[in-house]
């Protein structure tokens, strides 16, 4: 399994930006572009529900406004493993991307660990939350971050802020019902975001798509 090393610039968060791409369904999804992350050898990973049922949506990778047709390397599901791997003919990609190799984190996420979420438009810092802070009914989603409003949405990358390795792919928001004291009404409040961790990504990738060290 690849766990390649990446050179980091003086501003490590900004150095992660080239890995972030958009994912376009065909026709474009009504809610706007989805997100994905470049891995290596023309492979991109996103949340399965962002790509949709690929035989219908025919997803494309979009980089700086240009769309690239994809082949589906492996498709998951929102109810199962919320990941889909898309492949683009490597020779078509910008050289600055073809020369890069992403690194999957070897260590599991730790509560309090600082992370960087990455989308093409920019980066945002957050931290890993302890699952014990979640309502009992959703603790099965045990790799979560805080700062829901400020961080990237489904398909965006969650990187270890210190090591720069890919810690996971954003999957979904976690919400809970709260009673407002001023109005007496119940409303849903976003409290965390679940990401599919690197260990599940590593297990999901077919053996012939990995890159040895």
ABEGO torsion letter per residue (X at the ends): XBBBBBBBBABAAAAAAAABBBBBBOBBBAAEBBBBBBABGGBBBBBAAAAEBAAAAGBBBBBGGBBBBBBBABBBBAABBBBBBBBBBAAABBAAAAABBBBBBABBBBBGBBBBBBBAAEBBBBBBBBAAABBAAAAABABBBBGAAABBBBGBBBBBAAAGBBAEBBABBBBBBBBBAAAGBBBBBBABBBBBBAAAAAAABBAAABBBX
